[in-house]
Amino acid sequence: MPHSWMGLVELALVFGLVLAFAVWELLKLRREERAAEAASALAREREARTPAAPAPSNGASPGAPQDPR
């Protein structure tokens, strides 16, 4: 194989490796985004299913300190 071809082969290999790495990272990023989206949807679903806390019987607001009597 002539020496001029060796430079082209090396260039193609390096470019191929860089391109493969870029594609791999983009696929990994998409997979992580989908997992985060699914976790967020699951958290919203759990939050929607959780019943609201009952109101205090003494008429105080939920964050107010209660009378110890």
N, CA, C and O of each residue as an XYZ file, in Angstrom:
276
protein
N       0.855     -1.173      0.000
C       0.000      0.000      0.000
C       0.905      1.241      0.000
O       1.814      1.335      0.825
N       0.672      2.176     -0.897
C       1.510      3.385     -0.945
C       1.361      4.218      0.329
O       0.330      4.170      1.000
N       2.388      4.965      0.642
C       2.385      5.770      1.865
C       1.316      6.861      1.835
O       0.825      7.261      2.891
N       0.949      7.344      0.667
C      -0.071      8.387      0.580
C      -1.426      7.860      1.063
O      -2.235      8.618      1.598
N      -1.668      6.571      0.874
C      -2.927      5.963      1.321
C      -2.964      5.797      2.839
O      -4.033      5.815      3.450
N      -1.801      5.638      3.430
C      -1.752      5.453      4.881
C      -2.304      6.676      5.621
O      -2.977      6.528      6.640
N      -2.029      7.858      5.125
C      -2.555      9.075      5.743
C      -4.072      9.126      5.648
O      -4.744      9.523      6.600
N      -4.613      8.726      4.502
C      -6.058      8.711      4.333
C      -6.719      7.666      5.227
O      -7.792      7.912      5.778
N      -6.097      6.519      5.371
C      -6.634      5.470      6.242
C      -6.631      5.941      7.688
O      -7.611      5.745      8.408
N      -5.536      6.560      8.118
C      -5.460      7.064      9.485
C      -6.501      8.158      9.715
O      -7.154      8.181     10.758
N      -6.657      9.052      8.763
C      -7.649     10.107      8.870
C      -9.056      9.529      8.970
O      -9.864      9.999      9.771
N      -9.350      8.527      8.173
C     -10.672      7.896      8.204
C     -10.914      7.201      9.546
O     -12.015      7.281     10.090
N      -9.904      6.525     10.081
C     -10.056      5.853     11.367
C     -10.291      6.855     12.501
O     -11.158      6.643     13.349
N      -9.530      7.928     12.514
C      -9.690      8.932     13.565
C     -11.064      9.583     13.450
O     -11.765      9.729     14.451
N     -11.451      9.973     12.245
C     -12.759     10.586     12.047
C     -13.871      9.623     12.447
O     -14.853     10.035     13.064
N     -13.726      8.347     12.101
C     -14.722      7.340     12.462
C     -14.851      7.178     13.971
O     -15.958      7.054     14.497
N     -13.721      7.179     14.661
C     -13.757      7.057     16.122
C     -14.418      8.269     16.772
O     -15.214      8.123     17.699
N     -14.094      9.450     16.292
C     -14.697     10.661     16.844
C     -16.195     10.662     16.582
O     -16.982     10.995     17.469
N     -16.592     10.293     15.371
C     -18.009     10.247     15.029
C     -18.742      9.198     15.864
O     -19.852      9.447     16.333
N     -18.135      8.035     16.052
C     -18.754      6.984     16.861
C     -18.921      7.443     18.314
O     -19.952      7.180     18.932
N     -17.915      8.124     18.855
C     -18.010      8.626     20.224
C     -19.128      9.661     20.349
O     -19.876      9.650     21.327
N     -19.246     10.555     19.362
C     -20.296     11.577     19.404
C     -21.683     10.939     19.363
O     -22.575     11.351     20.105
N     -21.869      9.954     18.516
C     -23.161      9.268     18.424
C     -23.458      8.550     19.734
O     -24.584      8.605     20.227
N     -22.462      7.879     20.300
C     -22.635      7.166     21.565
C     -23.080      8.124     22.669
O     -24.003      7.814     23.423
N     -22.434      9.280     22.769
C     -22.787     10.251     23.804
C     -24.191     10.813     23.595
O     -24.923     11.016     24.564
N     -24.574     11.066     22.353
C     -25.919     11.575     22.087
C     -26.982     10.539     22.435
O     -28.034     10.887     22.973
N     -26.722      9.289     22.138
C     -27.670      8.228     22.497
C     -27.778      8.083     24.012
O     -28.871      7.889     24.544
N     -26.649      8.177     24.699
C     -26.650      8.084     26.157
C     -27.410      9.257     26.767
O     -28.151      9.083     27.734
N     -27.228     10.449     26.206
C     -27.939     11.619     26.691
C     -29.442     11.464     26.505
O     -30.216     11.804     27.400
N     -29.863     10.953     25.347
C     -31.296     10.756     25.102
C     -31.872      9.735     26.077
O     -32.984      9.911     26.576
N     -31.123      8.668     26.349
C     -31.590      7.640     27.284
C     -31.739      8.223     28.688
O     -32.713      7.924     29.379
N     -30.780      9.055     29.117
C     -30.857      9.675     30.443
C     -32.015     10.661     30.533
O     -32.680     10.739     31.566
N     -32.263     11.413     29.466
C     -33.385     12.353     29.464
C     -34.717     11.614     29.560
O     -35.620     12.045     30.277
N     -34.837     10.504     28.839
C     -36.072      9.718     28.909
C     -36.275      9.142     30.303
O     -37.399      9.108     30.803
N     -35.196      8.689     30.932
C     -35.310      8.142     32.288
C     -35.715      9.232     33.279
O     -36.538      8.991     34.162
N     -35.146     10.421     33.139
C     -35.508     11.525     34.027
C     -36.953     11.947     33.802
O     -37.665     12.272     34.752
N     -37.383     11.942     32.553
C     -38.767     12.289     32.235
C     -39.739     11.271     32.835
O     -40.789     11.640     33.362
N     -39.380      9.997     32.752
C     -40.231      8.947     33.314
C     -40.292      9.063     34.839
O     -41.355      8.885     35.433
N     -39.166      9.359     35.465
C     -39.147      9.516     36.916
C     -39.983     10.722     37.341
O     -40.680     10.679     38.354
N     -39.907     11.775     36.570
C     -40.700     12.963     36.875
C     -42.191     12.684     36.724
O     -42.992     13.121     37.551
N     -42.564     11.961     35.676
C     -43.970     11.613     35.473
C     -44.463     10.711     36.593
O     -45.595     10.855     37.056
N     -43.624      9.782     37.030
C     -44.001      8.893     38.126
C     -44.191      9.681     39.419
O     -45.121      9.416     40.181
N     -43.310     10.647     39.663
C     -43.440     11.467     40.874
C     -44.717     12.304     40.823
O     -45.409     12.444     41.831
N     -45.031     12.864     39.642
C     -46.270     13.642     39.516
C     -47.486     12.751     39.729
O     -48.464     13.165     40.350
N     -47.423     11.520     39.209
C     -48.540     10.589     39.369
C     -48.726     10.213     40.835
O     -49.854     10.161     41.324
N     -47.636      9.953     41.533
C     -47.724      9.627     42.963
C     -48.265     10.808     43.754
O     -49.051     10.636     44.686
N     -47.841     12.007     43.378
C     -48.302     13.203     44.081
C     -49.794     13.409     43.861
O     -50.509     13.845     44.763
N     -50.258     13.094     42.662
C     -51.680     13.260     42.364
C     -52.521     12.221     43.110
O     -53.666     12.492     43.470
N     -51.960     11.047     43.339
C     -52.691      9.989     44.043
C     -52.715     10.188     45.548
O     -53.612      9.679     46.220
N     -51.745     10.922     46.094
C     -51.650     11.117     47.535
C     -52.811     11.990     47.995
O     -52.990     13.093     47.479
N     -53.604     11.516     48.958
C     -54.717     12.341     49.429
C     -54.194     13.563     50.171
O     -53.124     13.530     50.778
N     -54.955     14.624     50.112
C     -54.578     15.851     50.805
C     -54.639     15.619     52.309
O     -55.444     14.824     52.795
N     -53.786     16.317     53.031
C     -53.780     16.188     54.494
C     -55.084     16.755     55.043
O     -55.547     17.789     54.563
N     -55.683     16.109     56.031
C     -56.932     16.632     56.596
C     -56.686     17.966     57.296
O     -55.614     18.202     57.854
N     -57.685     18.821     57.256
C     -57.586     20.126     57.910
C     -57.623     19.931     59.418
O     -58.290     19.022     59.912
N     -56.906     20.783     60.156
C     -56.945     20.678     61.624
C     -58.360     20.910     62.142
O     -59.101     21.727     61.595
N     -58.726     20.198     63.185
C     -60.090     20.290     63.711
C     -60.334     21.565     64.503
O     -61.484     21.922     64.756
N     -59.264     22.262     64.901
C     -59.456     23.467     65.708
C     -59.589     24.725     64.853
O     -59.681     25.820     65.408
N     -59.602     24.612     63.538
C     -59.807     25.733     62.663
C     -58.534     26.509     62.359
O     -58.602     27.509     61.644
N     -57.382     26.098     62.866
C     -56.135     26.778     62.599
C     -55.645     26.423     61.210
O     -56.019     25.387     60.660
N     -54.816     27.271     60.647
C     -54.247     26.965     59.351
C     -53.216     25.846     59.520
O     -52.684     25.662     60.615
N     -52.931     25.101     58.458
C     -52.038     23.939     58.577
C     -50.632     24.270     59.060
O     -50.002     23.435     59.709
N     -50.120     25.467     58.764
C     -48.773     25.797     59.181
C     -48.686     26.472     60.529
O     -47.585     26.662     61.044
N     -49.798     26.837     61.113
C     -49.815     27.577     62.377
C     -49.589     26.625     63.558
O     -50.023     25.473     63.527
N     -48.913     27.110     64.584
C     -48.746     26.258     65.774
C     -50.098     26.023     66.446
O     -50.955     26.905     66.486
N     -50.259     24.832     66.962
C     -51.544     24.481     67.569
C     -51.513     24.743     69.060
O     -50.467     24.686     69.707
N     -52.688     25.031     69.581
C     -52.840     25.301     71.016
C     -52.690     23.988     71.771
O     -53.396     23.033     71.448
N     -51.799     23.890     72.769
C     -51.559     22.622     73.475
C     -52.643     22.233     74.461
O     -52.491     21.207     75.124
N     -53.731     22.986     74.604
C     -54.764     22.684     75.590
C     -55.429     21.388     75.361
O     -56.321     21.010     76.120
